[in-house]
Amino acid sequence: MIQGNKLKQNLAQNRRQIGLWCSLASNVTAEAVAGSGFDWLLIDGEHAPNDLRSIMAQLQAVAPYPLEPVVRLPSADPFLLQQYLDVGARSIMIPDVRTAAAAASIVAATRYPPRGVRSVSTSIRANRYGHVPNYHATADSDICMILQIESREGTANAEAIAAVDGVDALFIGPADLSTNMGHFIQPGHDDVQKAMIAIRDAARRQNKAVGILAGVVADAERYLKLGMVLAAVGSDQGLLTKASDQLAQHFKQLPE
């Protein structure tokens, strides 16, 4: 009754996956963009005004579409991880992971004993409220863990983080990475670009995929050429404000 996680499968084969960031915290807008043809959508629980219920509503809204929703949590709190897994998030992004030990702890929170520490509930949305009897035995195979590298420390430890069993991909956060490196929101800075390449190479040495968020089309295309296969190429909020700005400006410029 539950289809396999194609995003996880494709990342394991280093196949390009194009996604869109969803920051508007709305099941309506999430459903609207779900039909556009993206491979994945990122439902943001870190910087967007989302909570457990609003994210579950978005998971329900996009469920009929042939894409994989990825949920970004605000932190690696194991109790939060448990809640979001239980409501059906099986592809998870965690911000600002800095060490292999932290990565191992995050993965453990997503696995049932003896492999981890995830608490068991027999009737949850993730197992169709008890209608998928083998869920607990097979859940690990479809959980996709994407860990963000957003600091000098994380960059230095990127290969060790990627080597942790259960980590499926590393994901570069350009704004935070550049800021934490001392170049305030300057992802194009040479030092930051070199760090991105170092993260990419570290992931590749461990046969793990690497991804990035790029709101500018030219940047996204360049990152794809560099081998960033998990690419978020825009956001629902960005698309809305850009189109709204252009429409307003067009009519304000018309002669009276």
C-alpha positions in Angstrom: 0.0 0.0 0.0 3.0 2.3 0.4 5.1 3.0 -2.7 8.9 2.9 -2.4 10.7 6.2 -1.9 11.9 7.1 -5.4 13.8 10.1 -4.2 15.9 7.9 -2.0 16.4 5.3 -4.8 17.4 8.0 -7.3 19.8 9.7 -5.0 21.5 6.3 -4.4 22.1 6.2 -8.2 23.1 9.8 -8.3 20.2 10.7 -10.6 19.3 14.4 -10.9 16.3 15.4 -8.8 14.8 18.9 -9.3 12.7 20.4 -6.5 10.9 23.5 -5.3 11.0 25.1 -1.8 7.6 25.5 -0.1 7.7 28.3 2.4 4.1 29.6 2.3 2.9 27.1 4.9 -0.2 26.3 3.0 -1.7 23.0 1.9 -3.4 24.9 -1.0 -0.2 26.3 -2.5 1.6 23.1 -1.9 -1.1 21.2 -3.8 -1.0 23.8 -6.6 2.7 23.4 -7.3 2.7 19.6 -6.8 1.2 19.2 -10.3 4.0 21.2 -12.0 6.3 18.2 -12.5 9.0 18.6 -9.8 10.7 15.5 -8.5 10.4 16.7 -4.9 9.0 19.5 -2.8 10.7 20.9 0.4 8.2 21.7 3.1 10.1 24.1 5.4 9.7 23.8 9.1 12.8 25.9 9.9 12.2 29.3 8.5 8.6 29.1 7.4 5.6 29.5 9.9 4.8 25.8 9.9 4.0 23.3 12.7 3.2 19.6 12.9 -0.4 20.0 11.8 0.2 22.4 8.9 3.0 20.1 7.6 0.8 17.1 7.9 -1.9 18.9 5.9 0.7 19.6 3.2 1.8 16.0 3.1 -1.9 15.0 2.6 -2.3 17.6 -0.1 0.6 16.5 -2.2 0.1 12.7 -1.6 -1.7 12.1 -4.9 1.1 13.5 -7.0 4.2 11.6 -8.3 6.8 13.4 -6.3 8.4 13.0 -2.9 7.8 15.6 -0.1 10.9 16.4 2.0 10.3 18.0 5.4 12.9 20.3 6.9 12.8 20.3 10.6 13.9 23.3 12.7 16.3 21.1 14.7 17.5 17.5 15.2 15.4 17.1 18.4 14.6 13.3 18.4 11.1 13.9 19.7 10.4 16.2 16.8 11.8 13.6 14.4 9.6 10.9 15.9 6.4 13.1 15.5 7.1 14.0 11.9 7.9 10.5 10.9 4.7 9.3 12.5 2.6 11.8 10.5 4.1 10.5 7.3 7.3 12.4 6.6 9.8 9.9 5.4 12.3 12.2 3.6 13.8 14.5 6.2 16.2 17.4 6.0 18.1 18.6 9.1 19.8 22.0 9.2 23.4 22.7 10.2 24.9 19.3 10.9 28.5 19.7 12.0 29.9 16.3 13.1 29.6 12.6 12.3 28.5 12.0 15.9 25.6 14.4 15.4 24.7 12.7 12.1 24.7 9.3 13.7 22.5 10.5 16.5 20.0 11.9 14.0 19.9 8.7 12.0 19.3 6.7 15.2 16.3 8.8 16.1 14.7 7.7 12.8 15.2 4.0 13.3 13.3 1.5 15.5 15.3 -0.5 18.0 17.7 -2.2 17.9 19.1 0.0 15.1 17.9 3.2 16.8 15.7 4.8 19.4 12.5 5.7 17.6 9.5 5.0 19.8 6.9 2.6 18.5 3.2 3.4 17.9 1.1 0.8 16.0 -1.4 3.1 14.5 -0.1 6.3 12.8 -0.5 8.1 9.5 2.9 6.7 8.4 1.4 3.1 8.4 -2.0 4.2 7.2 -3.4 4.1 10.7 -2.5 0.4 11.2 -3.5 -0.8 7.7 0.1 -1.5 6.7 1.1 -4.4 9.0 4.7 -4.7 7.9 5.5 -1.0 8.2 7.6 -1.2 11.3 9.8 -4.0 9.9 10.4 -2.2 6.6 10.2 1.6 7.4 14.0 2.0 7.4 14.3 1.2 3.7 12.2 4.2 2.7 13.5 6.8 5.2 15.7 9.3 3.3 18.0 11.5 5.5 19.4 14.7 4.0 21.8 16.6 6.2 22.6 20.2 5.6 26.2 21.5 5.7 26.2 25.2 6.7 29.4 25.9 8.6 33.2 25.6 8.4 33.1 22.8 10.9 30.5 20.9 8.9 32.5 21.4 5.7 35.6 20.1 7.5 33.7 17.0 8.6 31.6 16.6 5.5 33.2 13.3 4.5 32.8 11.8 7.9 29.1 12.9 8.0 28.5 11.4 4.6 30.1 8.1 5.7 27.4 7.6 8.4 25.2 4.7 7.6 21.7 6.0 6.9 22.7 9.4 5.6 21.5 9.6 2.0 22.7 13.1 0.9 24.4 16.2 2.0 22.7 19.5 1.2 24.5 22.8 1.1 22.8 25.9 2.6 24.5 28.7 0.6 23.3 31.7 2.8 24.2 30.1 6.1 27.4 28.6 4.9 28.7 31.9 3.5 27.6 33.8 6.6 29.2 31.2 9.0 32.4 31.5 6.9 32.5 35.3 7.5 31.0 36.3 4.2 27.5 37.6 5.1 25.0 36.1 2.6 27.7 36.0 -0.1 27.5 32.5 -1.5 29.3 33.6 -4.6 32.5 34.4 -2.7 35.5 32.4 -3.8 36.1 30.9 -0.4 32.5 29.8 -0.2 32.5 28.3 -3.7 35.6 26.4 -2.8 33.9 25.0 0.3 30.9 23.9 -1.8 33.2 22.0 -4.1 34.9 20.4 -1.1 31.5 19.3 0.2 30.6 17.9 -3.2 33.9 15.9 -3.4 33.5 14.6 0.2 30.1 13.3 -0.6 31.2 11.7 -3.8 34.1 9.9 -2.0 31.4 8.2 0.1 29.1 7.6 -2.9 26.5 10.0 -1.5 24.5 12.6 -3.4 24.9 16.3 -2.8 22.4 19.0 -3.2 21.9 22.8 -2.9 19.3 25.5 -3.0 19.6 28.1 -5.7 16.8 30.6 -6.3 18.4 32.1 -9.5 18.1 29.9 -12.6 21.6 30.6 -13.8 23.1 29.6 -10.4 21.0 26.4 -10.4 22.1 25.4 -13.9 25.8 26.0 -12.9 25.4 23.9 -9.7 23.8 21.1 -11.7 26.8 21.2 -14.1 29.1 20.9 -11.0 27.3 17.7 -10.0 24.8 18.9 -7.4 22.1 16.4 -8.2 19.5 17.3 -5.5 18.7 20.9 -6.6 16.0 23.2 -5.3 15.6 25.6 -8.1 13.2 28.1 -6.6 10.5 28.6 -4.0 6.7 29.1 -4.0 7.2 32.4 -2.1 9.8 33.6 -4.7 7.6 32.7 -7.6 4.6 34.5 -6.1 6.4 37.7 -5.1 8.3 38.0 -8.4 5.1 37.6 -10.5 3.2 39.9 -8.2 6.0 42.6 -8.4 6.2 42.3 -12.2 2.4 42.6 -12.6 2.1 45.6 -10.3 5.1 47.4 -11.9 3.7 46.8 -15.4 0.4 48.6 -14.7 2.0 51.3 -12.6 4.1 52.3 -15.6 1.2 52.6 -18.0 0.4 56.2 -18.9 -2.8 57.7 -17.3 
